[in-house]
Amino acid sequence: MEKIRRKIIKIDEEKCDGCGLCIPSCPEGALQIVDGKAKLVKESFCDGLGACLGECRGALAIEEKEIEKYDEEGVIAHIREKSPELMEQHLRHLKEHAHELPEYHSHPKMTSCPSAQILHWERQEEAQSGARLNSELRQWPIQLQLVPPHAPYFQNADLILVAGCVPFAYANFHHDFLKGKAIVIGCPKLDDVGAYVSKVAQVLESSNVKSMKVVHMEVPCCYGLVYIVQEALSKSGKDIPFETTKIGIKGEIKDG
């Protein structure tokens, strides 16, 4: 992995007594106790913001050095596998500190968290004059906070949970994603993640949903939608096909 100069936690092993108070304070799950001392699981999992410092008895500090870039996607995968109970804490942490993440973001072309950064680009090709597309929307409301869990359009539906920014970034959203689907939209950065989990679980429990798909943006906080559906599926006890699609901020479908 490419290395950059950025901030990271420094652990003084002589001062560390292995108390473990720093472990639950780290929203990334980047710390663990090994042989009686706090250790970083992986350099790229530490965002360098120092959430763990407040609970430590003096063994932790922030330093700046040449290390691996912060890997938000890796952190999400790590938390999901090792400590899923930390996910809501991590998403809150992202929301509260988005403006402090300029050099720590994992996207190689971003200089700040793209959910807050001001960007502009020119389109190289113009769409054909006079071209019109028909709307594929077949329901109302669509906002996750507003939809009734027992709505008839959820029955036997292929359901998509879509980040609110996606239809603006992806030009063919109606044709490629919405056609023939039931939809709910939301933003884990702005809204209550726990309430979202409960609402999706209610929809799944009360409707014979055939499949679930999340379409989210590439920005870190947007991965919370994936977590929301995974938690809702677990809570509802439903075993249905589930897939995700990631959209780049310039409107392209991204791998992974």
PyMOL commands that set and color helices and strands:
alter all, ss='L'
color gray80, all
select helices_A, chain A and resi 22-25+43-45+53-55+72-82+84-100+152-154+166-169+173-178+193-206+220-236
alter helices_A, ss='H'
color red, helices_A
select strands_A, chain A and resi 3-11+31-34+37-40+60-68+158-163+182-186+211-217+242-247+253-254
alter strands_A, ss='S'
color yellow, strands_A
deselect
rebuild
show_as cartoon
